[in-house]
């Protein structure tokens, strides 16, 4: 059986899509799964053993470009796929499978996709509250009850590429100097970003306890990570590595796999850290863990649960962001201490990473 999956356009959603691939493999052990997705997602898909290959979508998110879709669909006809499973709910996302004349085209109703999908499902959100449940359900015939134990994403890391990333950025991670990775960005918007002064307070506390801090994110997060690093006392600046915008996504995955603990917003890197089974504290503001929670065992969710949240807005509609500003650093530090052994604040930090790397 040969299956084409049209993947989502967000990092976290792509990580969670691995649960669909796992479910397909469980039912059809010999099936071949190819994923049509944005080019940026290739490093994630390469770390999923269930995926045979990734196919780059030549059209940007939200773009129509019918000619480009048609040319891709013609190429895909020669792949002779038995089924296409379309994860996004947009009309545009099903055009290529339909043009490629893939016999079975499965997906949720979405944007009036009758005719383009011929195995169309109607979603009962109350029955499938989690995103992974909605993904996994598409692996089974319509109205099939889901198994009791749902799979969780599990990304594989190549040790050679991991060591290359450490060497390139002159980093070191060992028991004498454990790593706290901070992921303070959020593509969705500021209503998902815990304040930088709170992140810097957590970072300072952990450095005093003998840890080092790596700040990870995209180029868009550099302004935030620079503010966090600048607020850490000068005598401990050599314990902080601001890597946002410097690493590729592949390198960020490799480096996150080396972290002894991670603190993150509800973001794509959060889901990557969870899929790498890192001890993880997640700060929720405008969104809810009831839909896209971290799926690893060692994790803690911290949120205030104010009357106005979750609002699922990119920016606070009330203008105060109390759901994030009033969630103070001691709450996150306490959650960290329950997940990982944090040594005494009186311990002098180990030799600096920069100096130990020569």
C-alpha positions as CSV (number, residue, x, y, z in Angstrom):
1,X,0.0,0.0,0.0
2,X,1.4,3.4,-1.0
3,X,0.1,6.5,0.9
4,X,0.6,10.2,0.3
5,X,0.0,12.4,3.3
6,X,-0.5,16.1,2.7
7,X,1.2,17.6,5.8
8,X,0.4,20.7,7.9
9,X,2.2,24.0,7.7
10,X,3.2,24.5,11.3
11,X,6.2,22.9,13.1
12,X,4.2,21.6,16.0
13,X,1.5,20.2,13.9
14,X,4.0,18.4,11.7
15,X,5.6,16.8,14.8
16,X,2.2,15.6,16.0
17,X,1.4,14.2,12.5
18,X,3.9,11.5,13.3
19,X,1.1,9.9,15.3
20,X,-0.8,9.3,12.1
21,X,2.3,7.8,10.4
22,X,2.7,5.4,13.4
23,X,-0.9,4.4,13.2
24,X,-0.7,3.7,9.5
25,X,2.4,1.5,10.0
26,X,0.7,-0.3,12.9
27,X,-2.2,-1.3,10.5
28,X,-0.2,-1.8,7.4
29,X,3.4,-2.7,8.4
30,X,4.6,-2.8,4.8
31,X,3.0,0.5,3.6
32,X,5.0,3.3,2.1
33,X,4.3,6.7,3.4
34,X,5.4,9.8,1.5
35,X,4.6,13.3,2.9
36,X,3.9,16.4,0.7
37,X,4.8,19.3,2.9
38,X,6.7,22.7,2.9
39,X,10.5,22.3,2.3
40,X,11.3,23.6,5.8
41,X,9.7,20.5,7.3
42,X,12.2,18.1,5.7
43,X,14.6,17.9,8.8
44,X,11.6,16.9,11.0
45,X,10.4,14.3,8.5
46,X,13.9,12.9,8.1
47,X,13.8,12.1,11.8
48,X,10.6,10.0,11.5
49,X,11.4,6.4,10.6
50,X,7.9,5.8,9.4
51,X,8.3,8.3,6.5
52,X,9.7,7.0,3.2
53,X,10.4,10.4,1.7
54,X,9.3,14.0,1.9
55,X,8.1,15.9,-1.2
56,X,8.5,19.6,-1.2
57,X,5.3,21.6,-1.8
58,X,6.3,24.2,-4.4
59,X,3.6,26.6,-3.3
60,X,3.7,28.8,-0.2
61,X,1.2,28.7,2.6
62,X,-2.1,30.4,1.4
63,X,-1.0,30.6,-2.2
64,X,-3.1,29.2,-5.0
65,X,-0.8,28.9,-8.0
66,X,-2.8,26.3,-9.9
67,X,-0.2,25.8,-12.6
68,X,2.5,24.8,-10.1
69,X,0.0,22.4,-8.3
70,X,-1.0,20.9,-11.7
71,X,2.6,20.2,-12.7
72,X,3.3,18.6,-9.3
73,X,0.1,16.5,-9.6
74,X,1.2,15.2,-13.0
75,X,4.5,14.0,-11.6
76,X,2.7,12.3,-8.6
77,X,0.5,10.3,-10.9
78,X,3.5,8.1,-11.8
79,X,3.9,7.3,-8.1
80,X,0.7,5.3,-8.2
81,X,-0.5,6.1,-4.7
82,X,-3.4,4.1,-3.4
83,X,-4.6,6.7,-0.9
84,X,-4.0,10.4,0.0
85,X,-4.7,11.6,3.5
86,X,-5.1,15.4,3.7
87,X,-4.4,16.9,7.2
88,X,-5.0,20.6,6.5
89,X,-8.7,21.6,6.3
90,X,-8.3,24.1,3.4
91,X,-9.7,23.6,0.0
92,X,-6.2,24.3,-1.6
93,X,-4.6,21.4,0.3
94,X,-6.7,18.8,-1.5
95,X,-6.1,20.1,-5.0
96,X,-2.9,18.2,-5.7
97,X,-4.2,14.8,-4.7
98,X,-7.4,15.4,-6.7
99,X,-5.4,16.5,-9.8
100,X,-3.1,13.5,-9.3
101,X,-6.2,11.2,-9.4
102,X,-5.3,9.3,-6.3
103,X,-8.1,6.8,-5.9
104,X,-8.9,7.3,-2.3
105,X,-8.7,10.8,-0.9
106,X,-9.3,11.0,2.9
107,X,-9.9,14.1,5.1
108,X,-12.2,16.1,7.2
109,X,-15.0,18.2,5.6
110,X,-13.1,21.5,6.0
111,X,-13.7,24.2,3.4
112,X,-16.5,22.7,1.2
113,X,-14.3,19.9,-0.2
114,X,-17.1,17.6,-1.3
115,X,-16.1,16.0,-4.6
116,X,-12.4,16.6,-4.1
117,X,-12.3,14.3,-1.2
118,X,-14.1,11.0,-1.8
119,X,-13.5,9.6,1.7
120,X,-14.8,12.6,3.6
121,X,-15.3,12.7,7.4
122,X,-17.4,14.9,9.6
123,X,-15.6,15.9,12.7
124,X,-17.1,15.6,16.1
125,X,-14.9,17.9,18.1
126,X,-16.2,16.7,21.5
127,X,-15.4,13.1,20.6
128,X,-11.9,14.0,19.3
129,X,-10.7,16.9,21.4
130,X,-7.0,16.4,20.8
131,X,-5.3,17.3,17.5
132,X,-3.5,13.9,17.5
133,X,-6.9,12.1,17.8
134,X,-8.1,14.0,14.7
135,X,-4.9,12.9,12.9
136,X,-5.0,9.3,14.0
137,X,-8.7,8.9,13.2
138,X,-7.8,9.4,9.5
139,X,-5.7,6.3,9.6
140,X,-8.8,4.2,10.2
141,X,-12.1,3.6,8.4
142,X,-14.8,6.2,9.2
143,X,-16.4,5.9,12.6
144,X,-13.8,3.3,13.9
145,X,-13.2,3.7,17.7
146,X,-9.6,4.8,18.4
147,X,-7.3,2.4,20.3
148,X,-7.0,3.0,24.0
149,X,-3.3,3.7,23.9
150,X,-2.5,6.4,21.4
151,X,1.1,6.8,20.1
152,X,3.2,9.8,20.9
153,X,5.7,11.5,18.6
154,X,9.2,10.1,18.9
155,X,11.9,11.8,16.8
156,X,15.2,10.1,16.2
157,X,18.4,11.9,16.4
158,X,21.6,11.0,14.5
159,X,24.6,11.2,16.9
160,X,27.0,12.2,14.2
161,X,24.9,15.3,13.2
162,X,24.4,16.0,16.9
163,X,28.2,16.1,17.5
164,X,28.7,18.3,14.5
165,X,26.2,20.8,15.8
166,X,28.0,20.9,19.2
167,X,31.3,21.4,17.5
168,X,30.1,24.1,15.2
169,X,28.8,26.3,18.0
170,X,31.5,25.3,20.5
171,X,29.1,23.9,22.9
172,X,29.5,21.3,25.6
173,X,26.8,19.3,27.5
174,X,27.6,16.9,30.3
175,X,26.6,16.1,33.9
176,X,29.0,18.7,35.3
177,X,27.3,21.5,33.3
178,X,23.7,20.5,32.5
179,X,21.8,22.4,29.9
180,X,18.6,24.4,30.3
181,X,17.2,25.1,26.8
182,X,14.8,28.1,26.6
183,X,12.4,28.4,23.7
184,X,10.8,31.8,24.2
185,X,9.4,32.3,20.7
186,X,6.0,31.6,19.3
187,X,5.1,32.1,15.6
188,X,1.4,32.4,16.5
189,X,1.8,35.7,18.2
190,X,2.7,37.6,21.4
191,X,-0.3,36.2,23.4
192,X,1.7,32.9,23.5
193,X,5.0,34.4,24.6
194,X,5.9,34.4,28.3
195,X,7.7,37.7,29.1
196,X,11.5,37.9,28.5
197,X,12.1,39.2,32.1
198,X,10.5,36.0,33.4
199,X,12.7,33.8,31.2
200,X,15.8,35.7,32.3
201,X,14.9,35.2,36.0
202,X,14.5,31.4,35.4
203,X,17.8,31.4,33.5
204,X,19.6,33.3,36.3
205,X,18.3,30.9,38.9
206,X,19.5,27.9,37.0
207,X,22.9,29.3,36.3
208,X,23.3,30.0,40.0
209,X,22.5,26.3,40.5
210,X,25.4,25.3,38.2
211,X,23.6,25.0,34.9
212,X,24.2,26.6,31.5
213,X,21.5,28.1,29.3
214,X,20.9,27.8,25.5
215,X,18.4,30.1,23.9
216,X,16.8,28.5,20.8
217,X,14.5,29.9,18.2
218,X,14.2,31.3,14.7
219,X,15.6,34.6,13.3
220,X,12.2,36.1,14.3
221,X,13.0,35.3,17.9
222,X,16.4,37.0,18.1
223,X,15.0,40.3,19.5
224,X,13.4,38.4,22.4
225,X,16.3,36.1,23.1
226,X,18.7,39.0,23.0
227,X,16.6,40.8,25.6
228,X,16.6,37.6,27.8
229,X,20.4,37.3,27.6
230,X,21.0,40.9,28.3
231,X,19.0,40.8,31.5
232,X,21.2,38.0,33.0
233,X,23.9,39.5,35.3
234,X,27.2,40.2,33.6
235,X,29.2,37.8,35.7
236,X,27.2,34.9,34.3
237,X,27.0,36.0,30.6
238,X,29.5,33.3,29.7
239,X,27.0,30.7,30.8
240,X,24.5,31.8,28.2
241,X,24.5,30.9,24.5
242,X,22.0,32.8,22.3
243,X,21.5,30.5,19.3
244,X,18.3,31.9,18.0
245,X,18.5,32.5,14.3
246,X,22.0,31.0,14.1
247,X,21.0,27.3,13.8
248,X,19.1,25.5,11.1
249,X,16.0,23.6,12.2
250,X,18.0,20.3,11.9
251,X,20.6,21.7,14.3
252,X,18.0,23.0,16.7
253,X,16.6,19.5,16.9
254,X,20.0,18.0,17.5
255,X,20.8,20.6,20.2
256,X,17.4,20.2,22.0
257,X,18.1,16.5,22.2
258,X,21.1,17.3,24.5
259,X,19.2,19.5,26.9
260,X,18.8,18.3,30.5
261,X,15.6,20.3,30.7
262,X,13.5,22.7,28.5
263,X,11.2,25.6,29.3
264,X,9.1,26.7,26.4
265,X,6.0,28.5,25.3
266,X,3.3,26.6,23.4
267,X,5.3,26.4,20.2
268,X,6.8,24.2,17.5
269,X,10.0,23.8,19.5
270,X,8.0,22.7,22.5
271,X,6.5,19.8,20.5
272,X,10.0,18.9,19.2
273,X,11.4,18.8,22.8
274,X,8.5,16.6,23.8
275,X,9.1,14.2,20.9
276,X,12.7,14.0,22.0
277,X,11.6,13.0,25.5
278,X,13.2,16.0,27.2
279,X,12.0,17.0,30.7
280,X,9.8,19.9,29.7
281,X,7.9,22.8,31.4
282,X,5.4,24.5,29.1
283,X,3.9,27.9,29.7
284,X,0.4,28.4,28.4
285,X,-1.3,31.8,27.9
286,X,-3.8,32.4,25.2
287,X,-4.0,28.7,24.2
288,X,-4.9,25.5,25.9
289,X,-3.2,22.2,26.7
290,X,-6.6,20.5,26.1
291,X,-6.0,20.6,22.3
292,X,-2.2,20.4,21.8
293,X,-0.5,19.4,25.0
294,X,3.1,18.1,25.2
295,X,2.9,14.4,24.8
296,X,6.0,13.1,26.6
297,X,6.1,11.6,30.0
298,X,8.4,14.1,31.8
299,X,6.4,17.3,31.4
300,X,4.6,19.9,33.4
301,X,2.1,22.4,32.2
302,X,1.9,25.8,34.0
303,X,-1.0,28.1,33.4
304,X,-3.2,30.5,35.5
305,X,-6.5,29.5,34.0
306,X,-7.9,33.0,34.2
307,X,-11.5,33.7,33.3
308,X,-10.4,35.4,30.1
309,X,-8.2,32.5,28.9
310,X,-7.8,30.6,26.8
311,X,-8.9,33.1,24.2
312,X,-6.9,31.7,21.3
313,X,-6.0,35.2,20.1
314,X,-2.7,36.2,18.6
315,X,-2.7,39.4,20.8
316,X,-4.4,39.9,24.1
317,X,-7.9,41.4,23.3
318,X,-8.0,43.1,26.7
319,X,-4.5,44.5,26.4
320,X,-3.1,43.3,29.7
321,X,-1.7,39.8,29.0
322,X,-2.3,38.9,32.7
323,X,-2.4,35.2,31.8
324,X,1.4,35.4,31.1
325,X,2.6,38.4,33.1
326,X,1.1,37.2,36.4
327,X,2.5,33.7,35.9
328,X,5.7,34.3,37.8
329,X,9.2,32.7,37.5
330,X,8.9,30.8,40.9
331,X,6.0,28.8,39.5
332,X,8.2,27.6,36.6
333,X,11.2,27.0,38.8
334,X,9.1,24.9,41.1
335,X,7.9,22.8,38.2
336,X,11.5,22.4,37.0
337,X,12.6,21.2,40.4
338,X,10.0,18.5,40.4
339,X,11.2,17.2,37.0
340,X,15.0,17.4,37.3
341,X,17.4,17.7,40.3
342,X,18.4,21.3,40.6
343,X,21.4,21.7,42.7
344,X,21.8,24.3,45.5
345,X,22.0,28.0,44.5
346,X,25.1,28.2,46.6
347,X,27.0,26.0,44.2
348,X,29.5,28.0,42.1
349,X,28.8,27.6,38.3
350,X,31.2,25.2,36.6
351,X,33.9,26.4,34.2
352,X,32.4,28.4,31.3
353,X,31.5,26.7,28.1
354,X,33.5,29.0,26.0
355,X,36.7,28.6,28.0
356,X,36.3,24.8,28.3
357,X,36.0,24.5,24.5
358,X,39.3,26.5,24.0
